[in-house]
Amino acid sequence: MRKLAGICLIGACLALAGCEEQDVVATVADKEITKPEVQAHLAFKRVPEGNEKLRERHVDRYLEREALAEAITREDALDDEMVRAELDEFRQELLISRYFEKYLDERITDQAVRNYYGNHIDEYTHRKAHVAHLLIRTNEAMSETERKAKLTTAQEAYSKIMAGEEFDEIVRTYSEDKLSREKGGDLGWIKEGSIDPVLSERAFALEPGEVSTPFETAFGFHVIKLLDAPKDVRQPFDAVKGKIRYQLRSQAKQKELERLRNAVTVQRES
């Protein structure tokens, strides 16, 4: 073990090897370093108990840094108040962070997350319908004459569908929605209420295979077809457990923050 100025090692090997119990492991200047302090440091550094050489090196390093800190303190080169302010800031952040990490891990368990999912299953069950549409776009800058011309185009497309022409072919000819046009207007399975409310209401009111009359939304004039009947779709637990955990942890943290704030009175002097 190397010698350090101002450090007197006292039974460090005994403390590391688990032999005779000693409260003081070393003395740095006039400061006694106790066995619990060293053990806490080793635990913090996650040094395995069975590796005595590694533990001894960590103790050496710990004592050396303690000696350097003492030497620097004696140099009086730093602003003590600023150092204390920074240490106090770190202490506050560490206490708050570690406390809530432990508090939330103990309370928001895997079982708590699963229980919430089971008790709020309706939140994760949605009605979906398989819909296709034809869109003739409009915008606010259009004149009334232009808007009526767009409506006429939509009505023309609808009439051809009603006359027996295939919906997807009419979509490819008329629709101005480039993303869905090449798929025959197929929008996939849409969740009720997740799209334009007018379109959603019309879609979920149709029967499978039925085509709507032209109607207007903020996007333009639509003609829609219900490809498959609406059905209830439940999100699996694995898909939502992360969101549930985050929600429960946020709620629990806020509640505990309020409790802790009310536990201590803060009075500022005028």
C-alpha positions as CSV (number, residue, x, y, z in Angstrom):
1,M,0.0,0.0,0.0
2,R,1.5,3.3,-1.1
3,K,2.2,6.0,1.4
4,L,0.3,9.3,1.2
5,A,1.3,12.5,3.0
6,G,-1.0,13.2,5.9
7,I,-2.6,9.7,5.9
8,C,-2.1,7.2,8.6
9,L,-3.6,3.8,7.6
10,I,-5.0,1.9,10.5
11,G,-6.0,-1.7,10.0
12,A,-7.3,-1.2,6.4
13,C,-6.4,-4.8,5.5
14,L,-8.4,-6.1,8.5
15,A,-11.4,-4.1,7.4
16,L,-11.2,-5.4,3.9
17,A,-10.6,-9.0,4.8
18,G,-13.3,-9.1,7.4
19,C,-11.0,-10.0,10.2
20,E,-11.0,-8.2,13.6
21,E,-13.7,-5.5,13.8
22,Q,-12.4,-1.9,13.8
23,D,-14.4,1.3,13.6
24,V,-11.6,3.4,12.2
25,V,-10.0,2.3,9.0
26,A,-7.7,5.3,8.4
27,T,-7.0,8.8,9.5
28,V,-6.6,11.6,6.9
29,A,-5.0,14.6,8.7
30,D,-7.3,14.9,11.7
31,K,-10.3,13.2,10.1
32,E,-11.1,9.6,11.0
33,I,-12.4,7.4,8.2
34,T,-14.6,4.8,9.6
35,K,-15.4,1.3,8.4
36,P,-19.1,2.1,7.7
37,E,-18.0,5.0,5.5
38,V,-15.6,2.7,3.5
39,Q,-18.2,0.0,3.2
40,A,-20.8,2.5,2.0
41,H,-18.3,3.7,-0.6
42,L,-17.5,0.1,-1.8
43,A,-21.3,-0.6,-2.0
44,F,-21.8,2.6,-4.0
45,K,-19.1,1.5,-6.4
46,R,-20.6,-2.0,-6.6
47,V,-17.2,-3.6,-5.7
48,P,-17.9,-7.3,-5.1
49,E,-17.2,-8.6,-1.6
50,G,-15.1,-11.6,-2.7
51,N,-12.5,-9.6,-4.6
52,E,-10.3,-8.4,-1.8
53,K,-7.5,-6.9,-4.1
54,L,-10.0,-4.9,-6.0
55,R,-11.6,-3.7,-2.8
56,E,-8.2,-2.7,-1.4
57,R,-7.4,-0.7,-4.5
58,H,-10.8,1.1,-4.2
59,V,-10.1,1.9,-0.5
60,D,-6.6,3.3,-1.5
61,R,-8.2,5.5,-4.2
62,Y,-10.9,6.6,-1.8
63,L,-8.3,7.6,0.9
64,E,-6.1,9.3,-1.7
65,R,-9.0,11.5,-3.0
66,E,-9.9,12.3,0.6
67,A,-6.3,13.4,1.2
68,L,-6.3,15.5,-2.0
69,A,-9.6,17.1,-1.0
70,E,-8.1,18.0,2.4
71,A,-5.0,19.4,0.9
72,I,-6.9,21.6,-1.6
73,T,-9.1,22.8,1.2
74,R,-6.0,24.0,3.1
75,E,-4.8,25.8,-0.1
76,D,-7.7,28.2,0.3
77,A,-7.8,28.6,-3.5
78,L,-11.5,28.1,-4.0
79,D,-14.5,30.1,-2.9
80,D,-15.9,28.2,0.0
81,E,-19.4,29.6,-0.3
82,M,-19.6,28.6,-4.0
83,V,-18.3,25.1,-3.2
84,R,-20.9,24.7,-0.4
85,A,-23.6,26.0,-2.7
86,E,-22.7,23.5,-5.4
87,L,-22.5,20.7,-2.9
88,D,-25.9,21.6,-1.4
89,E,-27.4,21.7,-4.9
90,F,-26.0,18.2,-5.6
91,R,-27.2,17.0,-2.2
92,Q,-30.8,18.2,-2.9
93,E,-30.9,16.7,-6.3
94,L,-29.5,13.4,-5.1
95,L,-31.9,13.1,-2.2
96,I,-34.9,13.9,-4.3
97,S,-33.9,11.7,-7.2
98,R,-32.9,8.6,-5.1
99,Y,-36.0,9.0,-2.9
100,F,-38.4,9.0,-5.8
101,E,-36.5,6.2,-7.6
102,K,-37.0,4.0,-4.6
103,Y,-40.5,5.2,-3.7
104,L,-41.9,4.6,-7.2
105,D,-40.1,1.3,-7.8
106,E,-41.7,0.0,-4.6
107,R,-45.2,1.2,-5.4
108,I,-45.6,1.0,-9.2
109,T,-44.8,-2.7,-9.6
110,D,-45.4,-4.9,-12.6
111,Q,-48.5,-6.2,-10.8
112,A,-49.8,-2.7,-10.2
113,V,-49.5,-1.9,-13.9
114,R,-51.3,-5.2,-14.8
115,N,-54.0,-4.4,-12.3
116,Y,-54.6,-1.0,-13.8
117,Y,-54.9,-2.5,-17.3
118,G,-57.4,-5.1,-16.1
119,N,-59.5,-2.5,-14.2
120,H,-59.5,0.0,-17.1
121,I,-59.8,-2.4,-20.0
122,D,-62.4,-0.1,-21.7
123,E,-59.6,2.5,-22.1
124,Y,-57.7,0.1,-24.3
125,T,-60.6,-1.3,-26.3
126,H,-61.6,0.7,-29.4
127,R,-64.1,0.3,-32.2
128,K,-62.6,0.1,-35.6
129,A,-63.9,-0.1,-39.2
130,H,-62.3,-0.9,-42.5
131,V,-63.0,2.0,-44.8
132,A,-62.1,3.2,-48.3
133,H,-62.7,6.7,-49.6
134,L,-62.6,8.9,-52.7
135,L,-61.6,12.5,-52.0
136,I,-62.1,15.6,-54.2
137,R,-60.1,18.2,-52.4
138,T,-61.2,21.8,-51.5
139,N,-59.6,24.6,-49.7
140,E,-60.6,27.9,-48.1
141,A,-59.2,30.0,-51.0
142,M,-61.7,28.5,-53.5
143,S,-64.6,30.5,-54.8
144,E,-68.1,29.2,-54.4
145,T,-68.1,28.4,-58.1
146,E,-65.0,26.3,-57.8
147,R,-66.4,24.5,-54.7
148,K,-69.6,23.7,-56.5
149,A,-67.5,22.3,-59.4
150,K,-65.7,20.0,-57.0
151,L,-69.0,18.8,-55.6
152,T,-70.3,18.1,-59.1
153,T,-67.1,15.9,-59.7
154,A,-67.8,14.0,-56.5
155,Q,-71.4,13.5,-57.5
156,E,-70.4,12.3,-60.9
157,A,-68.0,9.7,-59.3
158,Y,-70.8,8.6,-56.9
159,S,-73.3,8.2,-59.8
160,K,-70.9,5.9,-61.7
161,I,-70.4,3.7,-58.6
162,M,-74.2,3.5,-58.2
163,A,-74.4,2.5,-61.8
164,G,-72.3,-0.5,-61.1
165,E,-68.7,0.5,-61.8
166,E,-66.1,-0.8,-59.4
167,F,-65.5,1.5,-56.4
168,D,-61.7,1.1,-56.5
169,E,-61.5,1.9,-60.3
170,I,-63.6,5.1,-59.8
171,V,-61.2,6.0,-57.0
172,R,-58.2,5.6,-59.2
173,T,-59.8,7.8,-61.8
174,Y,-61.2,10.6,-59.6
175,S,-59.7,10.6,-56.2
176,E,-57.2,13.4,-55.3
177,D,-55.8,11.6,-52.2
178,K,-52.6,10.3,-53.7
179,L,-51.7,8.1,-50.7
180,S,-54.8,6.0,-50.8
181,R,-55.7,6.3,-54.5
182,E,-53.4,3.5,-55.8
183,K,-54.9,1.2,-53.1
184,G,-58.4,1.8,-54.3
185,G,-59.0,4.3,-51.6
186,D,-58.3,1.9,-48.8
187,L,-57.7,3.7,-45.5
188,G,-57.3,0.6,-43.5
189,W,-58.9,0.1,-40.1
190,I,-59.7,3.4,-38.6
191,K,-60.5,4.0,-35.0
192,E,-63.9,5.6,-34.2
193,G,-63.5,9.2,-33.4
194,S,-59.8,9.4,-34.4
195,I,-60.4,11.0,-37.8
196,D,-62.6,13.9,-38.9
197,P,-65.9,13.6,-36.9
198,V,-68.1,13.9,-39.9
199,L,-66.2,11.1,-41.8
200,S,-66.1,8.9,-38.7
201,E,-69.9,9.3,-38.1
202,R,-70.7,8.5,-41.7
203,A,-68.3,5.5,-41.8
204,F,-69.6,3.8,-38.7
205,A,-73.2,4.3,-39.8
206,L,-72.8,2.3,-43.0
207,E,-73.4,-1.4,-43.6
208,P,-70.6,-3.5,-45.0
209,G,-70.3,-2.9,-48.7
210,E,-72.4,0.2,-48.6
211,V,-71.3,3.5,-50.2
212,S,-72.1,6.9,-48.9
213,T,-73.4,9.9,-50.8
214,P,-70.9,12.7,-51.2
215,F,-70.3,14.7,-48.1
216,E,-68.0,17.5,-47.1
217,T,-65.2,17.8,-44.5
218,A,-62.4,20.2,-44.0
219,F,-60.4,18.2,-46.6
220,G,-63.0,18.3,-49.4
221,F,-65.8,16.1,-50.7
222,H,-65.7,12.4,-49.8
223,V,-67.4,9.3,-51.0
224,I,-66.7,6.4,-48.7
225,K,-67.3,2.7,-48.7
226,L,-67.4,0.4,-45.6
227,L,-65.2,-2.6,-46.6
228,D,-65.6,-4.5,-43.3
229,A,-68.1,-4.1,-40.4
230,P,-66.9,-2.3,-37.3
231,K,-65.4,-4.5,-34.5
232,D,-64.0,-4.0,-31.1
233,V,-60.2,-4.2,-31.0
234,R,-58.3,-4.5,-27.7
235,Q,-54.8,-3.2,-27.4
236,P,-52.7,-6.0,-25.8
237,F,-51.1,-5.5,-22.4
238,D,-47.6,-5.6,-23.8
239,A,-48.4,-2.7,-26.2
240,V,-49.6,-0.3,-23.5
241,K,-47.8,-1.4,-20.3
242,G,-45.0,1.2,-20.8
243,K,-47.6,4.0,-21.1
244,I,-49.5,2.8,-18.1
245,R,-46.3,2.6,-16.0
246,Y,-45.4,6.1,-17.0
247,Q,-48.9,7.4,-16.1
248,L,-49.0,5.7,-12.7
249,R,-45.5,6.8,-11.8
250,S,-46.3,10.4,-12.8
251,Q,-49.5,10.4,-10.7
252,A,-47.8,8.7,-7.7
253,K,-44.9,11.2,-7.8
254,Q,-47.1,14.2,-7.9
255,K,-49.2,13.0,-5.0
256,E,-46.0,12.2,-2.9
257,L,-44.5,15.6,-3.8
258,E,-47.6,17.3,-2.4
259,R,-47.4,15.2,0.8
260,L,-43.7,16.0,1.3
261,R,-44.2,19.7,0.6
262,N,-46.9,19.9,3.2
263,A,-44.8,18.0,5.8
264,V,-42.3,20.8,6.2
265,T,-43.1,24.5,6.9
266,V,-41.1,27.0,4.9
267,Q,-41.0,30.6,6.3
268,R,-39.1,33.3,4.5
269,E,-37.8,36.2,6.5
270,S,-38.8,39.6,5.2
